[in-house]
Amino acid sequence: MKNILSILFSIIILKSSAQSNVLPAPAQTQPIALTHATIHIGNGEVIEDGTIVLTNGKITAVGKSADVSSAQVIDCTGKQIYPGLILSDSQIGLNEIGAIRSERDDYELGELNPGVQSLVAYNTDSKIINTVRSNGILLANIVPDGGIISGTSSVMQLDGWNWEDAAYQKDNGIHFRMPSLMSTRGNSDVDDILKKAYAQIDEVRTFFREAKAYLAEPSHTITNIKFESVKRLFNQTQTFFVHCEMVNEMMIAIEFAKEFGFKTVIVGGTEANKITGYLKQNNIGVILNQMHTLPIMQDDDVDTYAKLPYQLQQAGVLYCINDFDEMNRGRNLMFNAGVAVGFGLTKEQALQAITLNAAKILGIDKKTGSLETGKDANIIISDGDVLDVKSSIIDYAFIQGRQINLDNKQKQLYERYKTKYGLSK
């Protein structure tokens, strides 16, 4: 009883401390010109002392000069302008407090759930959202968990009243969490574990074969909702995201891509550097989920994860860098990219790995990911280098031209206790 009361009290405190002053921004009403800044386009190009003009939520001019006579001018002298950063695999808005079941809505019961949609469970009132976007992350691919086929992800912009207006790209992909095929030393049940894993993979393969046959029929007397849910995989208007790490697991993912004609992306890909040629040959993208962790295999280099981006860059494999961490919820995304700079990437390549490359992998590169005319005005302005922990201070952020509030609960508590102890002067 005591534990139940403690949990209820925690929930009440958390709910009552909502950031009521952090409201979604209204639509852009007049042109905005960001002048005299160093502009990082996101495709490798950098413009010194440049100007960007935002009109009706779109980028209408970018270059050394532009007509700013009718615009609200923001002088960005000495500042750096970047595309809004993109989390390519996240559970923001689905998992608020992991230890409290009622605060989690990230998975459903059952193994094959292709019809589950993450966007309808997305909670725009999550306090984590404001913490993440104050670091420059403006878009996130919200991914369901649980089962072997977890369901459908959607890209959400991190400033909305509800999931309907936060949705940026609905149902962009279906997620297959491949059972691990890694042999565990000293585990006497390893044969049974691998046998079960291969049986589950065969179950998924059988499911897609049956779905393909079902979808090839001109009409049906009974609608199969699960088969209907994967229709867009077969015409490549959805992406098949396969969560796996080892070479043998990735090879199976590529076999799926070949057999069914799926547009496939590997999520994880710890050993992707060992089959770069095969990945490129089959147009397989990779989402690298971790940078600050130890390698899976005992014999791997301790800096395996840090070197992966450069190795994929050199091989010409499409990849992006992510930050899937239950502790920081992705807010260190840009610092993960910064680590990769220390292991071979240029700064512009690292930036592209969390902007344009991520947009390409998620299928939203026609709308965002770089600061080019005609794209959505998803923009951040930093005092210094966004990849550097010490100088990355986000002063302004715009989502589709709307200047968003960068306040969050952590900042509010910081100011509250500075005032309490006379440190605010």
C-alpha positions as CSV (number, residue, x, y, z in Angstrom):
1,M,0.0,0.0,0.0
2,K,2.9,2.3,0.9
3,N,4.5,1.7,-2.5
4,I,1.2,2.4,-4.3
5,L,0.7,5.7,-2.5
6,S,4.3,6.7,-3.2
7,I,3.8,6.1,-7.0
8,L,0.5,8.1,-7.0
9,F,2.2,10.9,-5.1
10,S,5.0,11.0,-7.7
11,I,2.5,11.1,-10.6
12,I,0.6,14.0,-8.9
13,I,3.9,16.0,-8.4
14,L,5.0,15.3,-12.0
15,K,1.6,16.3,-13.5
16,S,1.4,19.5,-11.3
17,S,4.8,20.6,-12.4
18,A,3.8,20.9,-16.1
19,Q,5.5,23.6,-18.1
20,S,2.4,25.7,-18.5
21,N,4.3,28.6,-19.9
22,V,5.7,26.6,-22.8
23,L,3.0,26.8,-25.4
24,P,3.2,25.8,-29.1
25,A,4.2,28.7,-31.2
26,P,1.7,30.4,-33.5
27,A,2.1,30.3,-37.3
28,Q,4.6,32.6,-38.9
29,T,2.8,35.9,-39.9
30,Q,5.6,37.9,-41.5
31,P,9.0,37.2,-43.2
32,I,12.0,36.7,-40.9
33,A,15.5,37.4,-42.0
34,L,18.5,35.9,-40.2
35,T,21.5,38.0,-41.1
36,H,25.3,38.1,-40.8
37,A,25.6,34.4,-39.7
38,T,27.8,31.5,-40.5
39,I,25.3,29.2,-42.3
40,H,25.9,25.5,-42.3
41,I,23.6,24.2,-45.1
42,G,23.7,20.6,-44.0
43,N,25.0,19.2,-47.3
44,G,28.6,20.1,-46.7
45,E,28.4,23.7,-47.8
46,V,29.1,26.6,-45.5
47,I,28.3,30.3,-46.2
48,E,30.1,33.0,-44.2
49,D,28.3,36.2,-43.3
50,G,25.2,34.9,-44.9
51,T,21.4,35.6,-44.8
52,I,18.4,33.3,-44.6
53,V,14.8,34.5,-45.2
54,L,11.8,32.6,-43.9
55,T,8.4,33.2,-45.4
56,N,5.2,31.4,-44.6
57,G,7.1,28.5,-42.9
58,K,9.5,28.0,-45.9
59,I,13.1,29.0,-46.7
60,T,12.7,31.6,-49.5
61,A,16.3,32.8,-49.7
62,V,19.7,31.7,-48.5
63,G,23.0,33.2,-49.5
64,K,25.5,36.0,-49.1
65,S,22.7,38.6,-49.5
66,A,18.9,38.8,-49.8
67,D,16.1,41.3,-49.9
68,V,15.2,41.9,-46.2
69,S,13.2,45.2,-46.6
70,S,9.9,43.7,-45.6
71,A,11.2,41.2,-43.0
72,Q,11.7,41.1,-39.3
73,V,15.5,41.1,-39.1
74,I,17.4,39.1,-36.5
75,D,21.1,40.0,-36.4
76,C,23.1,36.8,-36.0
77,T,26.5,38.3,-36.1
78,G,29.0,35.8,-34.6
79,K,26.4,33.0,-34.5
80,Q,26.1,29.7,-36.3
81,I,22.9,28.7,-38.2
82,Y,22.1,25.0,-38.7
83,P,19.2,22.8,-40.0
84,G,17.1,21.5,-37.1
85,L,18.5,18.3,-35.8
86,I,16.7,15.0,-36.3
87,L,16.4,12.0,-33.9
88,S,16.0,9.0,-36.2
89,D,14.9,6.5,-33.6
90,S,13.2,7.7,-30.4
91,Q,10.5,7.0,-27.9
92,I,9.9,10.6,-26.8
93,G,6.2,11.1,-26.1
94,L,5.7,7.3,-25.6
95,N,7.8,6.7,-22.5
96,E,7.8,9.4,-19.9
97,I,8.8,7.6,-16.7
98,G,10.1,4.0,-17.4
99,A,9.6,2.8,-13.8
100,I,5.8,3.7,-13.8
101,R,3.7,1.5,-16.1
102,S,1.0,4.1,-16.5
103,E,3.6,6.6,-17.9
104,R,4.6,4.2,-20.7
105,D,2.7,3.6,-23.9
106,D,5.5,2.2,-26.1
107,Y,4.4,-1.3,-26.8
108,E,1.4,-3.7,-27.3
109,L,1.0,-7.3,-26.4
110,G,1.7,-9.9,-29.1
111,E,4.6,-10.6,-31.4
112,L,3.3,-9.5,-34.8
113,N,1.8,-6.0,-34.5
114,P,2.3,-4.2,-37.9
115,G,-0.9,-2.2,-37.4
116,V,0.2,-0.5,-34.2
117,Q,0.7,3.3,-34.8
118,S,3.1,5.2,-32.6
119,L,1.7,8.6,-33.6
120,V,-1.7,8.1,-31.9
121,A,0.0,7.4,-28.6
122,Y,2.4,10.4,-28.9
123,N,2.0,12.7,-25.9
124,T,2.7,16.3,-26.8
125,D,2.6,17.3,-23.1
126,S,5.8,15.3,-22.3
127,K,8.3,17.4,-20.4
128,I,11.1,15.6,-22.1
129,I,10.2,17.1,-25.5
130,N,11.1,20.6,-24.3
131,T,14.3,19.5,-22.8
132,V,15.4,17.8,-26.1
133,R,14.4,20.6,-28.4
134,S,16.2,23.2,-26.3
135,N,19.3,21.4,-27.5
136,G,18.3,22.0,-31.1
137,I,16.5,18.7,-31.9
138,L,13.3,19.7,-33.7
139,L,12.2,16.4,-35.3
140,A,12.1,12.9,-34.0
141,N,11.1,9.5,-35.5
142,I,8.8,8.0,-32.8
143,V,9.2,4.2,-32.7
144,P,7.0,1.6,-30.9
145,D,8.6,-1.2,-29.0
146,G,7.6,-4.8,-28.1
147,G,7.2,-8.0,-30.1
148,I,9.1,-9.0,-33.2
149,I,7.2,-6.6,-35.5
150,S,6.6,-3.7,-33.2
151,G,4.4,-1.5,-35.5
152,T,4.7,1.8,-37.4
153,S,6.8,4.8,-36.6
154,S,6.0,8.4,-37.6
155,V,8.2,11.5,-37.7
156,M,6.9,14.2,-35.3
157,Q,7.8,17.9,-35.1
158,L,8.5,18.8,-31.5
159,D,6.0,21.7,-31.1
160,G,2.4,20.8,-31.2
161,W,-0.9,20.9,-29.3
162,N,-1.7,17.3,-30.1
163,W,-0.4,14.4,-32.2
164,E,-2.5,15.5,-35.2
165,D,-0.7,18.8,-35.6
166,A,2.7,17.4,-34.5
167,A,2.7,14.7,-37.2
168,Y,5.3,15.6,-39.8
169,Q,5.5,12.3,-41.8
170,K,2.8,9.8,-40.8
171,D,3.5,6.0,-40.8
172,N,6.9,6.3,-42.5
173,G,8.1,2.7,-41.6
174,I,7.5,-0.6,-40.0
175,H,9.9,-2.0,-37.4
176,F,11.2,-5.6,-37.2
177,R,13.2,-6.4,-34.1
178,M,15.2,-9.3,-35.2
179,P,15.9,-11.9,-32.4
180,S,19.6,-11.9,-31.5
181,L,21.7,-14.5,-33.3
182,M,24.8,-13.9,-31.2
183,S,26.2,-16.9,-29.4
184,T,26.8,-16.3,-25.7
185,R,30.0,-18.0,-24.4
186,G,29.4,-20.2,-21.4
187,N,25.6,-20.5,-22.0
188,S,24.7,-24.1,-22.1
189,D,21.3,-23.3,-23.7
190,V,22.8,-21.5,-26.7
191,D,21.6,-24.0,-29.2
192,D,18.0,-23.7,-27.9
193,I,18.2,-19.9,-27.9
194,L,19.4,-19.8,-31.5
195,K,16.9,-22.4,-32.6
196,K,14.1,-20.3,-31.1
197,A,15.5,-17.2,-32.8
198,Y,15.6,-18.7,-36.2
199,A,12.1,-20.1,-35.7
200,Q,10.9,-16.5,-35.0
201,I,12.6,-15.2,-38.1
202,D,11.0,-17.9,-40.2
203,E,7.6,-16.9,-38.7
204,V,8.1,-13.3,-39.9
205,R,9.2,-14.5,-43.3
206,T,6.1,-16.7,-43.5
207,F,4.0,-13.7,-42.5
208,F,5.3,-11.5,-45.3
209,R,4.9,-14.3,-47.9
210,E,1.3,-14.7,-46.8
211,A,0.8,-11.0,-46.9
212,K,2.3,-10.8,-50.4
213,A,-0.1,-13.5,-51.6
214,Y,-3.1,-11.8,-49.9
215,L,-2.3,-8.4,-51.4
216,A,-1.9,-9.9,-54.8
217,E,-5.6,-11.0,-54.8
218,P,-8.0,-8.6,-56.5
219,S,-10.6,-8.8,-53.7
220,H,-11.2,-10.4,-50.3
221,T,-14.3,-11.7,-48.6
222,I,-12.6,-11.1,-45.2
223,T,-10.2,-8.2,-44.6
224,N,-6.9,-9.2,-42.8
225,I,-5.9,-6.0,-40.9
226,K,-2.3,-7.2,-40.3
227,F,-1.7,-7.9,-44.0
228,E,-3.3,-4.6,-45.0
229,S,-1.0,-2.8,-42.6
230,V,2.1,-3.9,-44.5
231,K,0.8,-3.0,-48.0
232,R,3.0,0.1,-48.3
233,L,6.1,-1.9,-47.7
234,F,5.6,-3.8,-50.9
235,N,5.4,-0.6,-53.0
236,Q,8.3,1.0,-51.1
237,T,6.2,4.0,-49.9
238,Q,7.2,2.7,-46.4
239,T,10.6,1.7,-45.0
240,F,11.4,-1.6,-43.4
241,F,13.4,-0.8,-40.3
242,V,15.3,-3.9,-39.1
243,H,16.8,-3.6,-35.6
244,C,19.9,-5.8,-35.5
245,E,23.6,-5.7,-34.8
246,M,25.6,-8.7,-36.1
247,V,26.7,-9.6,-39.6
248,N,24.5,-12.7,-39.8
249,E,21.5,-10.7,-38.6
250,M,22.1,-7.9,-41.2
251,M,22.5,-10.5,-44.0
252,I,19.1,-11.9,-43.1
253,A,17.7,-8.4,-43.3
254,I,19.1,-8.0,-46.8
255,E,17.6,-11.3,-47.8
256,F,14.2,-9.9,-46.7
257,A,14.9,-6.8,-48.8
258,K,15.7,-8.9,-51.9
259,E,12.9,-11.4,-51.5
260,F,10.1,-8.9,-50.9
261,G,11.5,-5.8,-52.6
262,F,11.5,-3.8,-49.4
263,K,13.3,-0.4,-48.9
264,T,15.4,-1.5,-45.9
265,V,17.3,0.3,-43.2
266,I,19.4,-1.3,-40.5
267,V,18.9,0.1,-37.0
268,G,22.0,-0.5,-34.8
269,G,24.4,-2.2,-37.2
270,T,27.4,-2.6,-34.8
271,E,29.2,-4.8,-37.4
272,A,28.1,-2.8,-40.4
273,N,31.8,-1.9,-41.1
274,K,32.4,-5.6,-42.0
275,I,29.9,-5.7,-44.9
276,T,30.0,-2.1,-46.2
277,G,30.3,-3.2,-49.8
278,Y,27.3,-5.5,-49.5
279,L,25.2,-2.7,-47.8
280,K,26.1,-0.2,-50.5
281,Q,25.4,-2.7,-53.3
282,N,21.9,-3.3,-51.9
283,N,21.2,0.4,-51.1
284,I,20.8,-0.4,-47.3
285,G,20.9,2.6,-45.0
286,V,22.1,2.4,-41.4
287,I,21.0,4.2,-38.2
288,L,23.8,4.1,-35.7
289,N,22.2,4.1,-32.3
290,Q,25.0,4.3,-29.8
291,M,28.4,6.1,-29.6
292,H,29.2,6.0,-25.8
293,T,29.1,2.3,-25.0
294,L,31.4,-0.7,-25.1
295,P,31.4,-3.0,-28.1
296,I,29.3,-6.2,-28.1
297,M,32.2,-8.6,-28.8
298,Q,35.1,-9.0,-26.5
299,D,37.7,-8.9,-29.2
300,D,36.4,-5.7,-30.8
301,D,38.3,-2.4,-30.4
302,V,37.0,-0.3,-27.5
303,D,36.3,2.6,-29.8
304,T,34.3,0.5,-32.3
305,Y,31.2,2.7,-32.2
306,A,33.2,5.9,-32.5
307,K,34.9,4.7,-35.6
308,L,31.8,3.4,-37.4
309,P,30.6,6.7,-38.9
310,Y,33.9,7.4,-40.6
311,Q,34.1,3.8,-41.9
312,L,30.6,4.0,-43.4
313,Q,31.4,7.5,-44.8
314,Q,34.5,6.2,-46.5
315,A,32.6,3.2,-48.0
316,G,29.8,5.4,-49.4
317,V,27.1,3.8,-47.2
318,L,24.1,6.0,-46.3
319,Y,24.0,6.3,-42.6
320,C,22.9,8.7,-39.8
321,I,23.9,9.1,-36.2
322,N,21.3,8.7,-33.5
323,D,21.2,8.9,-29.7
324,F,18.9,6.2,-28.3
325,D,19.6,6.4,-24.6
326,E,17.0,5.9,-21.9
327,M,18.9,8.2,-19.6
328,N,19.3,11.3,-21.7
329,R,16.4,10.6,-24.2
330,G,18.4,11.7,-27.2
331,R,19.4,15.2,-26.0
332,N,23.1,14.4,-26.6
333,L,22.5,13.7,-30.3
334,M,24.8,16.5,-31.5
335,F,27.6,15.5,-29.1
336,N,27.5,11.9,-30.4
337,A,28.1,13.4,-33.8
338,G,30.9,15.5,-32.3
339,V,32.6,12.3,-31.1
340,A,32.7,11.0,-34.6
341,V,34.7,14.2,-35.7
342,G,37.4,13.0,-33.3
343,F,37.5,9.7,-35.2
344,G,37.8,10.9,-38.8
345,L,34.6,12.7,-39.9
346,T,34.8,16.4,-40.8
347,K,32.4,18.7,-38.9
348,E,30.2,19.1,-41.9
349,Q,30.0,15.4,-42.5
350,A,29.0,14.9,-38.8
351,L,26.4,17.6,-39.1
352,Q,25.0,15.9,-42.2
353,A,24.8,12.7,-40.2
354,I,22.2,14.2,-37.9
355,T,20.4,16.4,-40.4
356,L,20.3,15.6,-44.2
357,N,21.3,12.0,-43.9
358,A,18.7,11.3,-41.2
359,A,16.1,13.0,-43.4
360,K,17.0,10.8,-46.4
361,I,16.8,7.7,-44.3
362,L,13.4,8.7,-42.9
363,G,12.1,9.8,-46.3
364,I,11.6,13.5,-45.5
365,D,14.6,15.0,-47.3
366,K,12.4,16.8,-49.8
367,K,11.0,18.8,-47.0
368,T,13.8,19.2,-44.5
369,G,17.3,18.2,-43.4
370,S,19.2,21.1,-45.1
371,L,18.9,24.9,-45.4
372,E,17.8,25.1,-49.1
373,T,15.2,27.3,-50.8
374,G,11.8,25.7,-50.8
375,K,12.3,23.5,-47.8
376,D,10.6,23.9,-44.5
377,A,12.2,26.5,-42.2
378,N,13.4,24.1,-39.5
379,I,16.3,26.1,-38.2
380,I,18.5,26.5,-35.1
381,I,20.8,29.3,-34.2
382,S,23.7,28.6,-31.8
383,D,26.2,30.8,-30.1
384,G,29.0,28.4,-31.0
385,D,29.7,25.0,-32.6
386,V,26.6,22.9,-32.2
387,L,28.7,19.7,-32.0
388,D,30.8,21.0,-29.1
389,V,29.5,20.5,-25.5
390,K,31.0,23.8,-24.2
391,S,29.9,26.2,-27.0
392,S,26.6,24.6,-28.1
393,I,24.1,27.1,-26.7
394,I,20.8,27.3,-28.8
395,D,19.5,30.9,-28.9
396,Y,16.7,30.5,-31.4
397,A,14.8,27.7,-33.0
398,F,12.2,27.7,-35.8
399,I,9.9,24.8,-36.8
400,Q,8.2,25.6,-40.1
401,G,9.0,29.2,-39.6
402,R,7.5,29.4,-36.1
403,Q,9.8,30.6,-33.4
404,I,9.5,28.1,-30.6
405,N,9.9,28.6,-26.9
406,L,13.2,27.1,-25.7
407,D,12.3,27.0,-22.0
408,N,12.0,23.7,-20.2
409,K,11.5,22.3,-16.7
410,Q,15.2,21.9,-16.0
411,K,15.9,25.6,-16.9
412,Q,13.0,26.7,-14.7
413,L,14.3,24.7,-11.7
414,Y,17.8,26.1,-12.3
415,E,16.5,29.6,-12.1
416,R,14.2,28.9,-9.2
417,Y,17.0,27.7,-6.9
418,K,19.4,30.3,-8.1
419,T,16.9,32.8,-6.8
420,K,16.3,30.9,-3.6
421,Y,20.0,31.0,-2.7
422,G,20.7,34.5,-3.9
423,L,22.7,33.4,-7.0
424,S,20.5,35.0,-9.7
425,K,22.3,38.3,-9.8
